[in-house]
């Protein structure tokens, strides 16, 4: 498919020079550059997976003191309950 793209003169000169150094036509060079960018973009999306954090129950939300020791204790209690079949 044919299309028109407005590229600044200084950038076009650099692209043409890079293509020539690689022995490629401008069309091949730009096509490969676009493919490379699309693949890079797809890889970034894969890296951005949603994570889930453990939920810490509280009888009084907002009043639980959460420091690393308390979080470790709560998670340990949850593990004990899970292994005991509760």
Rosetta constraint file for C-alpha pairs under 8 A:
AtomPair CA 7 CA 11 HARMONIC 6.67 0.50
AtomPair CA 7 CA 12 HARMONIC 6.11 0.50
AtomPair CA 8 CA 12 HARMONIC 6.20 0.50
AtomPair CA 9 CA 13 HARMONIC 6.22 0.50
AtomPair CA 10 CA 14 HARMONIC 6.47 0.50
AtomPair CA 11 CA 15 HARMONIC 6.18 0.50
AtomPair CA 12 CA 16 HARMONIC 6.05 0.50
AtomPair CA 13 CA 17 HARMONIC 6.16 0.50
AtomPair CA 14 CA 18 HARMONIC 6.13 0.50
AtomPair CA 15 CA 19 HARMONIC 6.09 0.50
AtomPair CA 15 CA 26 HARMONIC 7.57 0.50
AtomPair CA 16 CA 20 HARMONIC 6.11 0.50
AtomPair CA 16 CA 26 HARMONIC 6.16 0.50
AtomPair CA 17 CA 21 HARMONIC 6.17 0.50
AtomPair CA 18 CA 22 HARMONIC 6.38 0.50
AtomPair CA 19 CA 23 HARMONIC 6.11 0.50
AtomPair CA 19 CA 24 HARMONIC 5.04 0.50
AtomPair CA 19 CA 25 HARMONIC 6.18 0.50
AtomPair CA 19 CA 26 HARMONIC 5.94 0.50
AtomPair CA 19 CA 29 HARMONIC 5.67 0.50
AtomPair CA 20 CA 24 HARMONIC 5.84 0.50
AtomPair CA 20 CA 25 HARMONIC 7.09 0.50
AtomPair CA 24 CA 28 HARMONIC 6.15 0.50
AtomPair CA 24 CA 29 HARMONIC 6.01 0.50
AtomPair CA 25 CA 29 HARMONIC 6.11 0.50
AtomPair CA 26 CA 30 HARMONIC 6.03 0.50
AtomPair CA 27 CA 31 HARMONIC 6.05 0.50
AtomPair CA 28 CA 32 HARMONIC 6.09 0.50
AtomPair CA 29 CA 33 HARMONIC 6.16 0.50
AtomPair CA 30 CA 34 HARMONIC 6.15 0.50
AtomPair CA 31 CA 35 HARMONIC 6.24 0.50
AtomPair CA 32 CA 36 HARMONIC 6.04 0.50
AtomPair CA 33 CA 37 HARMONIC 6.23 0.50
AtomPair CA 34 CA 38 HARMONIC 6.22 0.50
AtomPair CA 35 CA 39 HARMONIC 6.21 0.50
AtomPair CA 36 CA 40 HARMONIC 6.17 0.50
AtomPair CA 37 CA 41 HARMONIC 6.09 0.50
AtomPair CA 38 CA 42 HARMONIC 6.23 0.50
AtomPair CA 39 CA 43 HARMONIC 6.23 0.50
AtomPair CA 40 CA 44 HARMONIC 6.34 0.50
AtomPair CA 41 CA 45 HARMONIC 6.50 0.50
AtomPair CA 42 CA 46 HARMONIC 6.47 0.50
AtomPair CA 43 CA 47 HARMONIC 6.42 0.50
AtomPair CA 44 CA 48 HARMONIC 6.48 0.50
AtomPair CA 45 CA 49 HARMONIC 7.56 0.50
AtomPair CA 56 CA 71 HARMONIC 7.90 0.50
AtomPair CA 56 CA 74 HARMONIC 7.29 0.50
AtomPair CA 57 CA 61 HARMONIC 8.00 0.50
AtomPair CA 58 CA 64 HARMONIC 6.72 0.50
AtomPair CA 60 CA 64 HARMONIC 7.15 0.50
AtomPair CA 65 CA 70 HARMONIC 7.37 0.50
AtomPair CA 66 CA 70 HARMONIC 5.86 0.50
AtomPair CA 66 CA 71 HARMONIC 6.15 0.50
AtomPair CA 67 CA 71 HARMONIC 6.12 0.50
AtomPair CA 68 CA 72 HARMONIC 6.09 0.50
AtomPair CA 69 CA 73 HARMONIC 6.21 0.50
AtomPair CA 70 CA 74 HARMONIC 6.10 0.50
AtomPair CA 71 CA 75 HARMONIC 6.09 0.50
AtomPair CA 72 CA 76 HARMONIC 6.01 0.50
AtomPair CA 73 CA 77 HARMONIC 6.20 0.50
AtomPair CA 74 CA 78 HARMONIC 6.27 0.50
AtomPair CA 75 CA 79 HARMONIC 6.19 0.50
AtomPair CA 76 CA 80 HARMONIC 6.25 0.50
AtomPair CA 77 CA 81 HARMONIC 6.24 0.50
AtomPair CA 78 CA 82 HARMONIC 6.09 0.50
AtomPair CA 79 CA 83 HARMONIC 6.12 0.50
AtomPair CA 80 CA 84 HARMONIC 6.05 0.50
AtomPair CA 81 CA 85 HARMONIC 6.25 0.50
AtomPair CA 81 CA 86 HARMONIC 5.19 0.50
AtomPair CA 82 CA 86 HARMONIC 5.75 0.50
